[in-house]
Amino acid sequence: MQFTSDPNVYYGLSGSDPKRTTNAGATWSALNFTEAFSIWADPAATNRVLAANYNSLNLSTNGGASFNL
């Protein structure tokens, strides 16, 4: 679980599927990334997320809607 400066926005993994909540965990949405083994959210910028799998480390600057190598 990764917390951000916004108390309603968290990132986490469900198995190997990265998820995001914007309502303090009431509902979760899948991020546009598959098979992550680690996820990190920037505490100062809630839309900046890193997701890693066995082949790459990927950055999202839009809350997980898309990731770049």
URKA-V812835 format. One record per residue. RES is the residue in three letters. OMEGA is omega in radians with two decimals (999 if undefined). BURIAL is b if it has 16 or more other ideal C-beta (glycine too) atoms within 10 Angstrom, else e. D_LAST is the distance of its C-alpha to the last C-alpha in Angstrom with 2 decimals. Layout:
res=RES omega=OMEGA burial=BURIAL d_last=D_LAST
res=RES omega=OMEGA burial=BURIAL d_last=D_LAST
//
This chain:
res=MET omega=3.09 burial=e d_last=22.10
res=GLN omega=3.14 burial=b d_last=20.48
res=PHE omega=3.11 burial=e d_last=22.74
res=THR omega=3.12 burial=b d_last=22.19
res=SER omega=3.07 burial=e d_last=24.76
res=ASP omega=-3.08 burial=e d_last=25.76
res=PRO omega=3.12 burial=e d_last=28.02
res=ASN omega=-3.06 burial=e d_last=27.20
res=VAL omega=3.07 burial=b d_last=23.38
res=TYR omega=3.02 burial=b d_last=22.11
res=TYR omega=3.12 burial=b d_last=19.10
res=GLY omega=3.11 burial=b d_last=19.76
res=LEU omega=2.98 burial=b d_last=19.44
res=SER omega=-2.94 burial=e d_last=22.04
res=GLY omega=3.08 burial=e d_last=21.94
res=SER omega=-3.13 burial=e d_last=18.32
res=ASP omega=3.10 burial=e d_last=17.81
res=PRO omega=-3.10 burial=b d_last=16.30
res=LYS omega=3.11 burial=b d_last=18.82
res=ARG omega=2.99 burial=b d_last=19.78
res=THR omega=3.07 burial=b d_last=23.30
res=THR omega=-3.13 burial=e d_last=24.64
res=ASN omega=3.06 burial=e d_last=28.26
res=ALA omega=3.05 burial=e d_last=28.52
res=GLY omega=3.13 burial=e d_last=27.96
res=ALA omega=3.06 burial=e d_last=30.42
res=THR omega=-3.13 burial=e d_last=27.84
res=TRP omega=3.10 burial=b d_last=24.25
res=SER omega=3.08 burial=e d_last=21.64
res=ALA omega=3.02 burial=e d_last=18.85
res=LEU omega=-3.11 burial=b d_last=15.27
res=ASN omega=-3.12 burial=e d_last=13.19
res=PHE omega=-3.13 burial=b d_last=11.54
res=THR omega=3.04 burial=e d_last=13.58
res=GLU omega=3.06 burial=e d_last=14.83
res=ALA omega=3.00 burial=b d_last=13.49
res=PHE omega=3.09 burial=e d_last=15.67
res=SER omega=3.10 burial=e d_last=14.87
res=ILE omega=3.13 burial=b d_last=14.17
res=TRP omega=3.09 burial=e d_last=14.80
res=ALA omega=3.10 burial=b d_last=15.96
res=ASP omega=-3.10 burial=e d_last=16.90
res=PRO omega=-3.10 burial=e d_last=20.70
res=ALA omega=-3.11 burial=e d_last=21.26
res=ALA omega=-2.97 burial=e d_last=18.83
res=THR omega=-3.14 burial=b d_last=19.02
res=ASN omega=-3.12 burial=b d_last=16.19
res=ARG omega=-3.03 burial=b d_last=13.53
res=VAL omega=2.99 burial=b d_last=12.07
res=LEU omega=3.06 burial=b d_last=9.83
res=ALA omega=-3.12 burial=b d_last=9.86
res=ALA omega=2.93 burial=e d_last=9.95
res=ASN omega=-3.07 burial=e d_last=11.39
res=TYR omega=-3.08 burial=e d_last=13.01
res=ASN omega=-3.01 burial=e d_last=10.32
res=SER omega=2.99 burial=e d_last=7.04
res=LEU omega=-3.00 burial=e d_last=6.37
res=ASN omega=-3.09 burial=b d_last=4.61
res=LEU omega=2.98 burial=e d_last=6.39
res=SER omega=3.05 burial=b d_last=9.09
res=THR omega=-3.12 burial=e d_last=11.83
res=ASN omega=3.05 burial=e d_last=14.09
res=GLY omega=3.11 burial=b d_last=15.15
res=GLY omega=3.09 burial=b d_last=12.93
res=ALA omega=3.05 burial=e d_last=13.93
res=SER omega=3.14 burial=e d_last=10.40
res=PHE omega=3.07 burial=b d_last=6.83
res=ASN omega=3.07 burial=e d_last=3.78
res=LEU omega=999 burial=e d_last=0.00
//
